[in-house]
Amino acid sequence: MPLWFEHMGAVGWPLGLCSLLAGALILERLHVFLVLAPLRHAARQAALTACSDCNSQACERLWRSDRQGWGQALGLLLEHRRLASAQREDLLGCWLLEERQRLGRHLRLLQLIGVLAPMLGLLGTVLGMVAMFADIAAVAQPVTPALLADGLWQALYTTVWGLCIAIPALAAGQGFALWAERYLEGVQALLNRCHLALDGLELTPGTAVAGWASA
């Protein structure tokens, strides 16, 4: 067993499990977010054009293309374009809810790890200091600063590792949550405009498409 792992004592295994789980979750969520189809200006314009003229070839290409992310929602909207407006809104609402759940999956677990890891590190530090003072009490010779320093740095080792696990886990959890919220806001804005375009309605020209949030 490595010496640094032995210094963490009884909480070494829980901290190791937290680090492995946090790393796996961060990599899995990073893959999910990186493969999201970006909301580029040209793609938005093509989607609005296709929804404005559903008999065009562009509409058929968007409808039958490989659909992922917001493209899947647009495909559902075009596929059910003959439904009543209220039914299309319910359909898009269900899709947005499922997409929000998909993007937010495991984020609470990441945040939980970010909270538990420093607490485990603090527990290891307290246990290490208790053991250190017990050893000092059993020593008959005078206590030197070197003896105290050796016991303290080993006791504080678990706190350092707990913080090293917690900071990336909390940062990733909050960062992915903000990423998902920004992406879904852009998707919802695009779907709202496409929904209006299917009904022959358009927003005022002063609304800039380029200003929408993109992933």
C-alpha positions in Angstrom: 0.0 0.0 0.0 1.4 3.5 -0.9 2.7 5.4 2.1 0.5 8.4 1.3 -2.6 6.2 1.4 -1.6 4.7 4.8 -1.3 8.2 6.2 -5.0 8.7 5.6 -5.9 6.0 8.0 -9.4 4.6 8.3 -11.0 7.2 6.0 -8.6 6.4 3.1 -10.9 3.9 1.5 -14.1 6.2 1.6 -12.1 9.1 0.2 -10.6 6.8 -2.5 -14.1 5.7 -3.4 -15.4 9.3 -3.6 -12.5 10.3 -5.8 -13.1 7.4 -8.3 -16.9 8.0 -8.3 -16.5 11.8 -8.8 -14.0 11.3 -11.6 -16.2 8.8 -13.4 -19.3 11.1 -13.1 -17.4 14.2 -14.3 -16.1 12.3 -17.4 -19.6 10.9 -18.1 -21.3 14.3 -17.8 -18.6 15.9 -19.9 -19.2 13.5 -22.7 -23.0 14.1 -22.6 -22.5 17.9 -22.8 -19.8 17.9 -25.5 -21.9 15.9 -27.9 -24.9 18.3 -27.6 -25.7 19.9 -31.0 -24.7 23.6 -30.8 -27.3 26.3 -31.5 -25.5 28.1 -34.2 -27.0 31.1 -36.0 -27.2 29.3 -39.4 -29.0 26.3 -37.9 -31.5 28.5 -36.1 -32.3 30.4 -39.3 -32.6 27.1 -41.3 -35.0 25.8 -38.6 -37.2 29.0 -38.7 -37.2 28.9 -42.5 -38.3 25.3 -42.6 -41.1 25.9 -40.1 -42.3 28.9 -42.0 -42.6 26.9 -45.1 -43.4 23.3 -44.2 -43.9 22.2 -47.7 -40.3 23.0 -48.6 -37.5 20.5 -49.1 -35.6 22.1 -46.2 -38.4 21.0 -43.9 -38.1 17.4 -45.1 -34.4 17.4 -44.7 -34.6 18.7 -41.1 -37.4 16.3 -40.4 -35.6 13.2 -41.6 -32.1 14.1 -40.6 -30.1 12.5 -37.8 -31.7 14.2 -34.9 -30.0 14.7 -31.6 -30.5 17.3 -28.9 -32.6 20.2 -30.1 -32.8 18.7 -33.5 -34.8 15.9 -32.0 -37.3 18.3 -30.6 -37.5 20.2 -33.9 -38.1 16.9 -35.7 -40.9 16.0 -33.3 -42.4 19.5 -33.9 -42.3 19.1 -37.7 -43.5 15.5 -37.6 -46.6 16.6 -35.6 -47.1 19.9 -37.3 -50.7 19.0 -38.2 -51.8 18.7 -34.6 -53.5 21.5 -32.7 -51.3 24.3 -31.3 -52.1 23.2 -27.7 -51.1 19.6 -28.4 -47.8 20.7 -29.9 -47.1 22.8 -26.8 -47.7 19.8 -24.6 -45.5 17.6 -26.8 -42.6 20.1 -26.6 -43.2 20.6 -22.8 -42.8 16.8 -22.3 -39.6 16.8 -24.4 -38.1 19.7 -22.5 -38.8 18.1 -19.2 -37.2 14.8 -20.3 -34.2 16.7 -21.7 -33.8 18.7 -18.5 -33.8 15.4 -16.5 -31.3 13.9 -18.9 -28.8 16.8 -18.7 -29.3 17.1 -14.9 -28.7 13.4 -14.2 -26.0 12.7 -11.5 -25.4 16.4 -10.8 -26.9 16.1 -7.3 -24.7 13.1 -6.6 -21.6 15.1 -7.7 -22.7 17.9 -5.3 -23.2 15.3 -2.5 -19.7 14.0 -3.0 -18.4 17.6 -2.9 -20.1 18.0 0.5 -19.1 14.6 2.0 -15.4 14.5 0.9 -14.2 17.5 3.1 -16.3 16.1 6.0 -14.6 12.7 5.7 -11.2 14.5 5.4 -12.0 16.5 8.6 -13.0 13.2 10.4 -9.7 11.7 9.3 -7.8 14.7 10.7 -9.6 14.5 14.0 -8.9 10.8 14.3 -5.3 11.4 13.4 -4.9 14.1 16.0 -6.5 11.9 18.7 -4.0 9.1 17.8 -1.2 11.6 17.8 -1.9 13.0 21.3 -2.4 9.5 22.6 1.1 8.6 21.4 2.5 11.8 22.8 0.9 11.0 26.2 2.6 7.6 26.2 6.1 9.1 25.6 8.1 9.8 28.7 10.7 12.0 27.1 10.1 15.8 26.5 7.8 16.6 23.5 9.8 18.4 20.7 8.4 20.6 17.9 9.6 18.0 15.4 7.5 15.3 17.0 4.4 17.5 17.0 5.0 18.6 13.4 5.4 15.0 12.2 2.1 14.0 13.8 0.2 17.1 12.6 1.1 16.8 8.9 0.0 13.2 8.9 -3.3 14.1 10.6 -4.0 17.0 8.1 -3.3 14.8 5.1 -6.9 13.6 4.9 -8.3 17.1 5.0 -6.1 18.0 2.0 -7.3 15.0 0.0 -10.9 15.7 1.0 -10.7 19.3 -0.4 -8.9 18.1 -3.5 -11.9 15.9 -4.2 -14.6 18.4 -3.1 -13.5 21.4 -5.2 -13.6 19.7 -8.6 -16.9 17.8 -7.7 -18.6 21.0 -6.6 -17.3 23.0 -9.5 -18.3 20.4 -12.1 -21.8 20.0 -10.5 -22.5 23.7 -10.6 -20.8 24.2 -14.0 -22.8 21.5 -15.7 -26.0 22.8 -14.1 -25.4 26.3 -15.5 -24.4 24.8 -18.9 -27.7 22.8 -19.0 -29.8 25.8 -18.0 -28.2 28.0 -20.7 -28.6 25.4 -23.4 -32.2 24.6 -22.5 -33.1 28.3 -22.5 -31.7 28.6 -26.0 -33.6 25.5 -27.2 -36.8 26.7 -25.6 -36.5 30.1 -27.3 -35.9 28.4 -30.7 -38.8 26.0 -30.3 -41.2 28.8 -29.3 -40.3 30.7 -32.5 -40.6 27.6 -34.6 -44.0 26.8 -33.0 -45.2 30.3 -33.9 -43.8 29.9 -37.4 -45.8 26.8 -38.0 -49.0 28.8 -37.2 -47.9 31.5 -39.6 -46.9 33.9 -36.8 -43.5 35.7 -36.4 -42.0 37.8 -33.7 -41.2 41.5 -34.3 -38.1 42.2 -36.4 -36.4 43.8 -33.5 -35.9 40.5 -31.8 -32.4 39.4 -32.7 -32.0 35.7 -33.3 -28.2 36.0 -32.8 -28.7 37.1 -29.3 -30.1 33.7 -28.1 -28.0 31.6 -25.8 -25.9 29.0 -27.4 -24.1 26.0 -25.9 
